[in-house]
Amino acid sequence: TRKKRDKSYLKQKSKKRLSTSALETLAIISYKQPITKSQIEQIRGVNCEYAIHKLLEKELIEMKGKSDGVGKPVLYG
């Protein structure tokens, strides 16, 4: 029965809605992909590290590779 409870908890957790900032970040990534974190932050004007982390966690975005720019930043798509 514990496994049954754990599964139901995971289902409830995954049904949570996205925050406004996560939704904005997702929209920018889907429209401009592949895009770096700094490019997203430049468009939004705020830090988006937490939103990207949550989107990666929910498997709504993925790392597409590395940019040729300075420091080889990760590209998201």
C-alpha positions as CSV (number, residue, x, y, z in Angstrom):
1,T,0.0,0.0,0.0
2,R,2.9,2.3,0.5
3,K,3.9,2.1,-3.1
4,K,0.4,2.9,-4.1
5,R,0.5,6.0,-1.9
6,D,3.9,7.0,-3.3
7,K,2.6,6.7,-6.9
8,S,-0.5,8.8,-6.2
9,Y,1.7,11.5,-4.6
10,L,3.9,11.6,-7.7
11,K,0.9,11.9,-9.9
12,Q,-0.4,14.8,-7.8
13,K,3.0,16.5,-7.8
14,S,3.4,16.4,-11.6
15,K,-0.1,17.9,-12.1
16,K,1.0,21.2,-10.6
17,R,0.8,24.2,-12.9
18,L,3.7,26.2,-14.1
19,S,4.4,29.5,-12.5
20,T,4.1,32.6,-14.7
21,S,7.9,33.0,-14.9
22,A,8.4,29.3,-15.9
23,L,5.7,29.7,-18.5
24,E,7.3,32.8,-19.9
25,T,10.7,31.0,-20.0
26,L,9.2,28.0,-21.7
27,A,7.6,30.2,-24.4
28,I,10.9,32.0,-25.1
29,I,12.8,28.7,-25.3
30,S,10.2,27.1,-27.6
31,Y,10.1,30.2,-29.9
32,K,13.9,31.0,-30.0
33,Q,15.4,27.5,-29.6
34,P,18.3,26.7,-29.4
35,I,18.9,29.5,-26.9
36,T,21.3,30.1,-23.9
37,K,20.3,31.1,-20.4
38,S,21.9,34.5,-20.7
39,Q,19.9,35.2,-23.9
40,I,16.7,34.2,-22.1
41,E,17.6,36.5,-19.2
42,Q,18.3,39.3,-21.6
43,I,14.8,38.9,-23.1
44,R,13.0,38.6,-19.7
45,G,15.2,41.1,-17.9
46,V,15.4,38.9,-14.8
47,N,17.3,35.8,-13.5
48,C,15.7,32.6,-14.9
49,E,17.9,29.9,-13.3
50,Y,15.1,28.5,-11.1
51,A,12.5,28.4,-14.0
52,I,15.0,26.6,-16.2
53,H,15.8,24.1,-13.4
54,K,12.0,23.4,-12.9
55,L,11.4,23.0,-16.7
56,L,14.3,20.6,-16.9
57,E,13.0,18.7,-13.9
58,K,9.6,18.4,-15.5
59,E,11.2,17.4,-18.8
60,L,9.6,20.2,-20.7
61,I,12.9,21.4,-22.1
62,E,16.3,19.7,-22.6
63,M,19.9,20.6,-23.1
64,K,20.6,20.7,-26.8
65,G,24.4,21.1,-26.7
66,K,26.9,23.9,-26.2
67,S,27.2,27.2,-27.9
68,D,30.4,28.3,-29.6
69,G,30.3,31.6,-27.6
70,V,32.5,32.6,-24.8
71,G,32.5,30.1,-21.9
72,K,30.6,27.5,-24.1
73,P,27.1,28.1,-22.5
74,V,24.5,25.4,-22.6
75,L,21.8,25.6,-25.4
76,Y,18.2,24.8,-24.4
77,G,15.4,23.6,-26.6
